[in-house]
Amino acid sequence: MAERSRRQFIEATLASGGIALVAGCSSGGDGEGGNQVDPIIGLHWAKYPVPKTIWQNLSQDLEELGFEVQIESRQIGQGFDAASNKDEWFNAPLITWGSTPSRMDPHWYVFNLHHSSEAGDGGFNMSGMENDEIDSLLDQQAQTFDDGEREQLLKDVQQEIMDQHVDYVLTFRPLVHAYNKNKFGNINKFPGVGIGKSGAFWTHVQAEPKTNNRTLVVGARSGLDNRNQLSTVGSIGDGYFLLMYDTLLKVNTDLELIPWLASDYNVDGNTITMTIREGHQWHDGEPVTAEDVAFTYRMAQEHELPGFGRGIELMENISTNGNTVEFSLSETWAPIMRRTFTYGPIVPQHIWGDVDPTQFDNSETIGSGPFILTNHDRGSSITFDANKDHFNSPSIDQLVFQIFGGISGMAQALENKEIDMAGRNLGVSQASELEGVSHLEIVTTDSFGSFTIHPHVFQPPFDDVAVREAVHHALNRELFVELQQGTARKGQGTVLHPDMFGSAHGDLDHPEYDLEKARSILEEAGYTWNDQGKLMYPSE
Amino acid sequence: MSLKRYLARRLVYAGLSAYALATILFFLFRLIPGNPTSTFIAQGMSKEARQQLIERWGLNEPLHIQYYEYIEGLFTLDFGESLYYQIPISELIVDRLVNTAVLMVPGIIIGVSIGVTLGAVYGWNRGNSIERGGIILSLLGRSVPIFFSGVVLQYVFAGGLWDIFPSGGMTTATASFASPIAKFTSMDFLAHLVLPLAVTVIWYSATPTLIMRAGMLETLNKEFMNTYRSWGVDDIHRLFYASKHGSLPVITYLAVLSGYMFGGQVVVEQVFSWPGMGRLLVDAVYRQDLPLLETTFFLMGVLIILLNLVVDMLYVYIDPRITYE
């Protein structure tokens, strides 16, 4: 665990000292018998109002159970850092998990948040749980290509994880967008992402104009400042990139894996064969070939290009035969299908073949995807023409992203019909202001990211599974949904959203809100309450 | 002391100030808790990738080496790469600087011109209702937060009451222009400019008005103004002479103001989605994009230092009593 800084140490000492004084105890307690239970110290990001409100409400119930509760808030970067380093000046971080086009496979959430390899400093296993049984199931699901078998393994591991009470999944985050329903129809959500964001691929490809104006103008957060997504660390600009560049496979709006640039694919043991679509062209008119595909993956491997993420390093051999590409993997890694092959953009060899891909500025940005970049006004707007020669060509003629500094400016422009769609999350309150506007349709999508508290299993009081279970019963999720104007989806014991492959949401026998039950669990485990109603550790 | 020697001495001072500024910026931004990779960890970056990134950015090097490379970069005008965008900083800021300038330069020039004129008039009309009314208006202009006046103007002129001007952006997103000059002279651009410019002008005219008025009052009480009057100099000319003397503090203020110009008016840019420097800077702070922060604040500081130098030179022209001694 991370070494605590002097300031954090003082903070923690003062905090526990203060509690000790209040309770009239001799020490702050280290989980020792007969002492008052250590306080629950929550953490959330200052940026989001919902977690703060959730904590305020939750702490009332926890205090009723006899816990002391403190709430800390930090900037997102700093807070995430502290949480992933398992800093000890808090013991119950409320993480605002995100949802991106690169997280379409359940592996990201289920493995990273629970495997012991992620429990150390900088890992995503925020509760610090290390459990051999869970590790083994997590490894097995990753090594199973068969969808049916994998699904069962995923469900089993979610039950095991829930029994450890390390994820308090409160709600999934509501993403609220809106569009001009008089001008465009057939607006489909990209699962976990919503409509309008650059990463909401299907919205843009499937949108149908209802008037003669065939240009869809979308309000956006950020531009396309970096044109070389392949060598870019982080997910900056990946949505734009996936509009311009094809991937071998895609997940559709029902989250099924479908062929894309590969018209067919076959998995045989650790060999994956992709048949590349014939007659498809790059934006400059050159044909897209199997060689381009093999070249892209070889280049990504050779230069360890960060834009592809995990999976590349497992490709032992990449070979072509006519219009097929064969990937031989050194080990089975099931997420490669939904993660790597739906996210890694295929680039043309005739452009990237002679350059250093880590330094290349890619100013022409020639892809083969359904949209062609025609103009980029830095910080202001990005314009794409529809690629009418694409095998899945868009119905609209032009797609424009106009960049807005703030949500309210974008909402105003939407109301004034200056733009057709909000590509940034309007948030629940801003959206309610737009509700009466006659030309707008409001679309709410569940993010695959959730508001989840991950209690530190390595610190009192959460080092005792009974405490974790009791607190699990103190979560009034109905209320947390209400706090988000009823638009959020309630969590049910697993971090996997119900739409996601292998999710056990709804199947798990998860703890319901029941303070009496919580009390009796604590009682059975030997906990007592002092005169002031404060919870005391079991005596030896 | 000759002008040349004075200038040489001031340039040396300016150089030292710039160096001190660069040093302060370097250490200041490293005091922010967390580190620049924090932005990426929230996006799901693995710890190995983070470590690689820290090495790639040289953040694992000892501080004195980082400092040396940073100062060397400033001297050679190689500002490096933005950590977040991962492209050269010069590429990132040039367009946005131009966008900021086309709003802020006219905004400040018009604002200060109006301010100076109003201040002179108020000072001249000391004690009567023109002055009293004017001061109230100026104080109002100074006190109403920009986001508020921005939103009010948006409501009144961009949709709420009348739909005359666009609510935000610099041009219509679907418009295309043959050249930057065509863009900045187009009606489309000018229509987008009106509201943010109006807010900028209101804000930047208020302080010069008050400063100018105070300067006028002081000058008008001077003996030489009476002398002018006894010579029979008419009101208009006396107003002009008094204004010239009264404007010295405004010019100093202008130099400082011009530094802000570089950073853009963050709030105006936010309210009107103006694609300028302001938003880039705000995001850079959140993302701890150290090179981007250091470069932009450094350039901003250097601009202020240089403009102060220019102002000191101007003083001599405006007020012959000031010499290089």
Chai-1 contact restraints between the chains, C-beta under 6 A:
chainA,res_idxA,chainB,res_idxB,connection_type,confidence,min_distance_angstrom,max_distance_angstrom,comment,restraint_id
A,I76,B,A42,contact,1.0,0.0,6.0,A-B,restraint_1
A,G77,B,G34,contact,1.0,0.0,6.0,A-B,restraint_2
A,G77,B,S38,contact,1.0,0.0,6.0,A-B,restraint_3
A,G77,B,T39,contact,1.0,0.0,6.0,A-B,restraint_4
A,Q78,B,P33,contact,1.0,0.0,6.0,A-B,restraint_5
A,Q78,B,G34,contact,1.0,0.0,6.0,A-B,restraint_6
A,F80,B,I41,contact,1.0,0.0,6.0,A-B,restraint_7
A,F80,B,A42,contact,1.0,0.0,6.0,A-B,restraint_8
A,D81,B,G34,contact,1.0,0.0,6.0,A-B,restraint_9
A,D81,B,S38,contact,1.0,0.0,6.0,A-B,restraint_10
A,S84,B,I41,contact,1.0,0.0,6.0,A-B,restraint_11
A,G122,B,K47,contact,1.0,0.0,6.0,A-B,restraint_12
A,T215,B,T174,contact,1.0,0.0,6.0,A-B,restraint_13
A,V217,B,A173,contact,1.0,0.0,6.0,A-B,restraint_14
A,D225,B,Y85,contact,1.0,0.0,6.0,A-B,restraint_15
A,N226,B,Y85,contact,1.0,0.0,6.0,A-B,restraint_16
A,N226,B,Q86,contact,1.0,0.0,6.0,A-B,restraint_17
A,N226,B,I87,contact,1.0,0.0,6.0,A-B,restraint_18
A,T232,B,Q86,contact,1.0,0.0,6.0,A-B,restraint_19
A,V233,B,L53,contact,1.0,0.0,6.0,A-B,restraint_20
A,G234,B,F40,contact,1.0,0.0,6.0,A-B,restraint_21
A,G234,B,Q43,contact,1.0,0.0,6.0,A-B,restraint_22
A,S235,B,Q43,contact,1.0,0.0,6.0,A-B,restraint_23
A,R378,B,D95,contact,1.0,0.0,6.0,A-B,restraint_24
A,G379,B,R96,contact,1.0,0.0,6.0,A-B,restraint_25
A,G379,B,P275,contact,1.0,0.0,6.0,A-B,restraint_26
A,S380,B,M170,contact,1.0,0.0,6.0,A-B,restraint_27
A,S380,B,P275,contact,1.0,0.0,6.0,A-B,restraint_28
A,S381,B,A173,contact,1.0,0.0,6.0,A-B,restraint_29
A,V400,B,A173,contact,1.0,0.0,6.0,A-B,restraint_30
A,V400,B,T174,contact,1.0,0.0,6.0,A-B,restraint_31
A,Q402,B,A173,contact,1.0,0.0,6.0,A-B,restraint_32
A,F404,B,S273,contact,1.0,0.0,6.0,A-B,restraint_33
A,G405,B,Q270,contact,1.0,0.0,6.0,A-B,restraint_34
A,G405,B,S273,contact,1.0,0.0,6.0,A-B,restraint_35
A,G405,B,R279,contact,1.0,0.0,6.0,A-B,restraint_36
A,G406,B,Q270,contact,1.0,0.0,6.0,A-B,restraint_37
A,G409,B,G168,contact,1.0,0.0,6.0,A-B,restraint_38
A,G409,B,S273,contact,1.0,0.0,6.0,A-B,restraint_39
A,Q412,B,S167,contact,1.0,0.0,6.0,A-B,restraint_40
A,A413,B,S167,contact,1.0,0.0,6.0,A-B,restraint_41
A,A413,B,G168,contact,1.0,0.0,6.0,A-B,restraint_42
A,N416,B,G159,contact,1.0,0.0,6.0,A-B,restraint_43
A,N416,B,S167,contact,1.0,0.0,6.0,A-B,restraint_44
